[in-house]
């Protein structure tokens, strides 16, 4: 039965290719494809174009015209994609604007610009013991724990908790970079960065419970405890949300760049 179907299909294609009205039949299919293109039914139009080459392989004129129409369809599809991406970019930029009200751009840490919460600027946070939000313009986000005192506690981990609910970071070994220590007169400073998921859910925990009274335990050879300030919780919550929006904006911009490059190639 399967062999019979294959033979029947092959015979129909052969008859279609050799029959006396091939040019007219190819023209009908091309005209149908052209109308489908006008109606913006691009997939159906492409199917009609493909069928011309399969059913009427000797009709070079309509095969060639089909290829030209296929190029027009591809250009129009890319233009439609560009319109969609432009609208998505506008939506994401509008979504970002209110989130940015408490953040400022800064180049304090080298040439790369970063975003800092107004209440967590270095000049406002000197000598504070707190958790800081770190965010750049590409949407990369992490937190750090910052301790200062007359004695070291050698902390390498933090626990954030309230009412029996807890989030515990991974331990970060002292390496002079992600866990570093320095002295300033009588004061000891310890800074631990929780990058690449090393926060182990602490960021999510703070973002989802920013309205709660959150406590932080700095864990090391000694322990130190703080109650998080409202603006520190908001800095982490809002910075975390901003990071997702910024990454989506970057993704959309990359897609727009790819579509524009493809349009340039197709129109060359």
C-alpha positions in Angstrom: 0.0 0.0 0.0 2.8 2.4 1.0 4.7 1.5 -2.3 1.4 2.2 -4.3 1.0 5.7 -2.7 4.6 6.5 -3.5 4.2 5.4 -7.1 0.9 7.3 -7.4 2.5 10.5 -6.0 5.5 10.2 -8.3 3.2 9.7 -11.3 1.1 12.8 -10.5 4.3 14.9 -10.2 5.5 13.5 -13.5 2.2 14.2 -15.2 2.1 17.7 -13.8 5.7 18.3 -15.1 5.0 17.0 -18.6 1.3 18.0 -19.2 0.3 20.5 -21.9 -0.9 23.3 -19.5 2.1 23.5 -17.2 2.8 27.2 -17.8 -0.8 28.1 -17.0 -0.9 26.0 -13.9 2.4 27.4 -12.7 1.0 30.9 -13.3 -2.1 30.2 -11.3 0.0 29.0 -8.4 2.3 32.0 -8.6 -0.7 34.4 -8.7 -2.2 32.6 -5.6 1.1 33.0 -3.8 1.3 36.7 -4.7 -2.2 37.3 -3.4 -1.4 35.4 -0.2 1.6 37.7 0.2 -0.6 40.7 -0.2 -2.9 39.3 2.4 0.1 38.8 4.7 -0.4 35.0 4.8 3.3 34.5 4.5 3.5 30.8 5.3 0.8 29.8 2.9 2.4 31.9 0.2 5.8 30.1 0.8 4.0 26.7 0.5 2.6 27.8 -2.9 6.0 28.9 -4.1 7.6 25.7 -3.0 5.0 23.7 -4.9 5.7 25.4 -8.2 9.3 24.1 -8.2 8.1 20.6 -7.1 5.2 20.2 -9.6 6.5 22.3 -12.5 10.3 22.0 -12.6 10.4 23.0 -16.2 8.6 26.4 -15.7 11.8 28.4 -15.1 10.0 31.8 -15.4 7.6 31.1 -12.5 10.2 29.4 -10.4 12.4 32.5 -10.8 9.5 34.8 -10.1 8.7 32.6 -7.1 12.2 33.0 -5.7 11.9 36.8 -6.1 8.6 36.7 -4.3 10.1 34.6 -1.6 12.8 37.2 -1.0 10.1 39.9 -0.7 8.3 37.7 1.8 11.4 37.3 3.9 12.0 41.1 3.8 8.5 41.7 5.0 8.7 39.1 7.7 11.9 40.8 9.0 10.2 44.2 8.9 7.3 42.8 10.9 9.8 41.3 13.4 11.5 44.8 13.7 8.1 46.5 14.4 7.4 43.9 17.1 10.9 44.2 18.7 10.7 48.0 18.6 7.4 47.9 20.5 8.8 45.4 23.0 11.8 47.7 23.6 9.5 50.7 24.2 7.5 48.6 26.7 10.6 47.5 28.6 12.1 51.0 28.7 8.8 52.3 30.1 8.8 49.5 32.7 12.4 50.4 33.7 11.8 54.1 34.2 9.9 54.0 37.6 12.3 51.4 38.9 15.3 53.6 38.3 14.0 56.5 40.5 16.3 55.6 43.4 19.3 54.6 41.4 22.1 56.7 39.9 24.8 56.0 37.4 28.3 56.1 38.7 31.9 55.5 37.4 33.4 55.4 40.9 34.7 51.9 40.3 36.7 52.3 37.1 35.6 53.1 33.6 32.6 50.8 33.6 29.5 52.5 34.7 27.4 51.0 37.4 24.1 51.7 39.1 24.0 52.6 42.8 21.0 53.1 45.1 21.0 56.7 46.4 21.0 55.5 50.0 23.9 53.1 49.4 26.4 55.5 47.9 29.9 55.1 49.4 29.9 58.5 51.0 26.6 57.6 52.7 27.7 54.2 53.8 31.1 54.7 55.3 31.4 52.7 58.5 28.1 51.0 58.1 27.6 47.2 58.5 25.1 46.2 55.8 24.4 44.2 52.6 25.0 46.2 49.4 23.3 45.8 46.0 25.7 45.7 42.9 24.2 46.3 39.5 25.7 47.3 36.1 24.0 48.6 33.0 24.0 45.1 31.4 21.8 43.8 34.2 24.5 41.8 36.1 23.5 41.8 39.8 25.0 40.5 43.0 25.2 41.4 46.7 28.1 41.9 49.1 28.3 41.8 52.9 30.3 44.7 54.5 31.5 44.6 58.0 33.7 47.1 59.8 34.8 47.1 63.5 37.8 47.3 65.8 38.1 43.5 65.7 37.9 41.1 62.8 35.2 38.5 62.7 36.6 36.7 59.6 33.1 36.3 58.1 32.7 34.3 54.9 29.0 33.7 54.9 25.7 35.4 55.7 22.3 34.1 57.0 19.2 36.3 56.5 16.1 35.3 58.5 12.8 36.3 60.1 10.2 34.3 62.1 11.8 30.9 61.5 12.4 31.5 57.8 16.0 31.4 56.7 18.3 31.8 53.7 22.0 30.9 54.0 24.6 31.8 51.4 27.5 29.7 50.4 30.9 30.1 52.1 33.3 32.3 50.3 36.9 31.6 51.1 39.2 34.6 51.7 41.0 35.3 48.4 41.8 39.0 48.4 39.0 39.5 45.8 35.6 38.1 46.5 36.5 37.9 50.2 38.9 40.5 51.2 40.1 42.3 54.3 41.9 45.6 54.9 42.8 47.9 57.8 42.2 51.6 58.2 43.8 52.8 61.4 42.1 51.0 64.2 39.2 49.8 62.0 39.1 46.4 60.4 37.1 46.0 57.1 35.7 42.8 55.6 34.0 42.7 52.2 32.5 39.5 50.8 31.0 39.3 47.3 28.3 36.7 46.6 28.5 36.4 42.8 27.4 33.7 40.3 24.7 32.3 42.5 26.9 32.1 45.6 24.2 34.0 47.5 22.3 30.6 47.4 18.8 32.2 47.3 19.5 35.1 49.8 18.7 37.7 47.1 15.4 36.1 46.3 14.6 35.8 50.0 15.3 39.5 50.6 13.4 40.6 47.4 10.3 38.5 48.4 10.3 39.6 52.0 11.5 43.2 51.8 8.4 44.3 53.9 9.5 42.0 56.8 11.9 42.8 59.6 14.9 40.9 58.2 18.0 40.1 60.4 21.4 39.3 59.0 24.0 37.1 60.7 27.6 37.6 59.5 29.1 34.2 60.0 32.8 33.4 60.5 35.1 32.8 63.4 32.8 35.2 65.2 29.3 36.2 64.5 27.8 39.6 64.1 24.1 40.6 63.8 22.2 43.4 62.2 18.6 44.3 61.4 18.4 45.4 57.8 17.5 49.0 57.1 14.4 49.5 54.9 16.4 51.3 52.1 19.0 48.4 52.0 16.1 45.9 51.5 14.6 48.1 48.8 18.0 48.6 47.1 18.4 44.8 46.8 14.7 44.2 45.9 14.6 46.9 43.2 18.1 46.3 41.9 17.3 42.7 41.4 14.1 43.5 39.5 16.0 46.1 37.4 18.6 43.5 36.5 15.9 41.3 34.8 14.5 44.3 32.8 18.0 45.5 31.8 18.9 42.0 30.5 15.7 41.8 28.6 16.4 45.2 27.0 19.9 44.0 26.0 18.4 40.9 24.5 15.9 42.9 22.5 18.6 45.3 21.3 20.7 42.3 20.1 17.7 40.9 18.2 17.0 44.3 16.6 20.7 44.5 15.5 20.4 41.0 13.9 17.2 41.9 12.1 18.7 45.1 10.7 21.8 43.2 9.5 19.5 40.7 7.8 17.5 43.4 6.1 20.6 45.1 4.9 21.8 41.8 3.4 18.4 41.1 1.7 18.2 44.6 0.3 21.8 44.6 -1.0 
